[in-house]
Amino acid sequence: VVALALVFFGARVVPAVYQTRTLLVFAYVVLFLPQAVGALRASLLQVNPSLEEASRLLGRSKAATTRAVVLPLVRPGVLAGGALVFLTCMKELPATLLLAPTGYDTLATQVWSATSEAFFGRAAAPALALVLLSALPMALLVIREAERSPAPPADPAPAVDSPPTPDHPAALVGTG
């Protein structure tokens, strides 16, 4: 619906931008900005206001508080929002087909074009490139965030040779 509206807008109102990359990028912004804002909003809502207040009471300015307190806390949400938008843009097809300049191909349009004509071998390379371009940055993001966050404490399991304690489920076996 957004792409059709932009086709009408570009063709009738501003013909200079019709079938240009500018209109395609604008369509991507309109389509995917809500995803990024949603992820950012969720991470901002998790920031405890008392942390900001404490920073301000200790003499930091609003800008310094934002830099030192808020941004590090919302960083995972910003990265998640960016990752969501990146993945969605990589596979976007309808808006790209309607708004892209003539002869402009993305990986998604190459895969669609080849598979619609049953040339599955020709679709394999761009499909693999699409998967790799989507998966590798996501894997790096996950690995980097896993290294930054502390590991959760391990749940201590009882030793095999130790007798069951009254609060351990094995103590209930045989009673009845």
C-alpha positions as CSV (number, residue, x, y, z in Angstrom):
1,V,0.0,0.0,0.0
2,V,2.8,2.4,0.9
3,A,4.7,1.6,-2.3
4,L,1.5,2.1,-4.4
5,A,0.9,5.5,-2.7
6,L,4.5,6.5,-3.5
7,V,4.2,5.4,-7.1
8,F,1.2,7.7,-7.4
9,F,3.0,10.5,-5.5
10,G,6.2,10.1,-7.6
11,A,4.5,9.8,-10.9
12,R,1.9,12.6,-10.4
13,V,3.2,15.1,-7.8
14,V,7.0,14.9,-8.1
15,P,7.9,13.2,-11.3
16,A,11.6,14.1,-10.8
17,V,11.9,11.5,-8.0
18,Y,9.8,8.8,-9.7
19,Q,11.9,5.6,-10.2
20,T,14.9,7.0,-8.4
21,R,16.9,5.5,-5.5
22,T,15.8,8.5,-3.4
23,L,12.2,7.4,-3.6
24,L,13.2,3.8,-2.8
25,V,15.2,4.9,0.2
26,F,12.3,7.1,1.3
27,A,9.9,4.1,1.0
28,Y,12.3,2.0,3.1
29,V,12.3,4.7,5.8
30,V,8.5,4.9,5.8
31,L,8.2,1.1,5.9
32,F,10.9,0.3,8.5
33,L,11.2,3.2,10.8
34,P,8.4,1.9,13.1
35,Q,10.5,-1.3,13.7
36,A,13.5,0.7,14.7
37,V,11.5,3.1,16.9
38,G,9.7,0.2,18.6
39,A,13.0,-1.4,19.6
40,L,14.5,1.9,20.7
41,R,11.3,2.8,22.7
42,A,11.3,-0.6,24.4
43,S,14.9,-0.2,25.5
44,L,14.4,3.4,26.6
45,L,11.4,2.4,28.8
46,Q,13.6,-0.1,30.6
47,V,16.1,2.6,31.7
48,N,15.4,3.4,35.4
49,P,14.9,7.1,35.8
50,S,16.6,7.0,39.2
51,L,19.9,6.3,37.4
52,E,19.6,9.5,35.4
53,E,18.5,11.4,38.5
54,A,21.6,10.1,40.4
55,S,23.9,11.2,37.6
56,R,22.3,14.7,37.5
57,L,22.6,15.0,41.3
58,L,26.2,14.1,41.1
59,G,26.7,17.1,38.8
60,R,26.6,15.8,35.3
61,S,24.9,17.8,32.6
62,K,22.0,16.3,30.6
63,A,24.3,15.6,27.7
64,A,26.9,13.9,29.9
65,T,24.2,11.9,31.6
66,T,22.8,10.8,28.2
67,R,26.3,9.8,27.0
68,A,27.4,8.1,30.2
69,V,24.2,6.5,31.5
70,V,21.4,6.3,29.0
71,L,23.3,5.4,25.8
72,P,25.2,2.4,27.2
73,L,21.9,1.1,28.6
74,V,19.9,1.5,25.4
75,R,22.7,0.2,23.1
76,P,21.4,-3.3,22.9
77,G,17.9,-2.0,21.9
78,V,19.5,0.3,19.2
79,L,21.5,-2.6,17.8
80,A,18.5,-4.9,17.8
81,G,16.4,-2.2,16.1
82,G,19.1,-1.7,13.5
83,A,19.4,-5.5,13.0
84,L,15.6,-5.8,12.5
85,V,15.6,-3.1,9.9
86,F,18.7,-4.4,8.2
87,L,17.2,-7.9,7.9
88,T,13.8,-6.6,6.7
89,C,15.4,-4.3,4.1
90,M,17.5,-7.2,2.8
91,K,14.4,-9.3,2.0
92,E,12.1,-6.4,1.0
93,L,10.5,-7.2,-2.4
94,P,7.1,-5.5,-3.0
95,A,8.3,-1.9,-2.5
96,T,11.5,-2.6,-4.4
97,L,9.7,-4.1,-7.4
98,L,7.3,-1.1,-7.6
99,L,9.7,1.8,-6.8
100,A,13.2,0.7,-8.0
101,P,14.7,2.4,-11.1
102,T,14.6,0.4,-14.3
103,G,17.4,-2.1,-14.3
104,Y,18.2,-1.7,-10.6
105,D,18.4,-5.1,-9.0
106,T,18.7,-6.1,-5.4
107,L,19.5,-9.6,-4.2
108,A,15.8,-10.1,-3.3
109,T,14.7,-9.1,-6.8
110,Q,17.3,-11.3,-8.4
111,V,16.1,-14.3,-6.5
112,W,12.5,-13.5,-7.3
113,S,13.2,-13.0,-11.0
114,A,15.1,-16.2,-11.3
115,T,12.6,-18.3,-9.3
116,S,9.6,-16.9,-11.1
117,E,11.1,-18.2,-14.4
118,A,12.0,-21.6,-12.7
119,F,15.8,-20.9,-13.1
120,F,16.6,-22.2,-9.6
121,G,20.3,-22.6,-10.3
122,R,20.5,-19.0,-11.3
123,A,18.7,-18.0,-8.1
124,A,21.1,-20.0,-5.9
125,A,24.0,-17.5,-5.9
126,P,22.0,-14.4,-5.0
127,A,20.0,-16.4,-2.4
128,L,23.2,-17.6,-0.8
129,A,24.6,-14.1,-0.8
130,L,21.3,-12.8,0.8
131,V,21.6,-15.5,3.5
132,L,25.3,-14.7,4.2
133,L,24.8,-11.0,4.1
134,S,22.0,-11.4,6.6
135,A,23.5,-14.1,8.9
136,L,27.1,-12.9,9.3
137,P,26.4,-9.5,10.7
138,M,23.7,-11.0,13.0
139,A,26.1,-13.7,14.2
140,L,28.8,-11.0,14.9
141,L,26.3,-8.9,16.8
142,V,25.1,-11.9,18.9
143,I,28.7,-13.0,19.7
144,R,29.8,-9.4,20.6
145,E,26.8,-9.0,22.9
146,A,27.4,-12.4,24.5
147,E,30.9,-11.4,25.3
148,R,29.8,-8.1,26.8
149,S,27.1,-9.5,29.0
150,P,28.1,-11.4,32.1
151,A,27.3,-15.1,32.2
152,P,24.3,-16.1,34.4
153,P,25.2,-18.0,37.6
154,A,25.2,-21.7,37.2
155,D,22.6,-23.7,39.1
156,P,24.6,-26.0,41.4
157,A,23.6,-29.6,40.8
158,P,24.0,-32.1,43.7
159,A,26.9,-34.4,43.5
160,V,26.2,-38.0,42.3
161,D,27.5,-39.6,45.5
162,S,25.9,-37.1,48.0
163,P,22.8,-38.2,49.9
164,P,19.5,-36.5,48.9
165,T,18.5,-33.5,51.0
166,P,14.9,-33.1,52.2
167,D,14.2,-30.3,49.7
168,H,15.7,-32.2,46.7
169,P,13.1,-34.2,44.6
170,A,15.2,-37.4,44.9
171,A,14.4,-37.4,48.6
172,L,10.7,-38.0,47.8
173,V,11.4,-41.2,45.9
174,G,10.4,-44.3,47.9
175,T,8.2,-42.4,50.3
176,G,4.6,-42.7,50.2
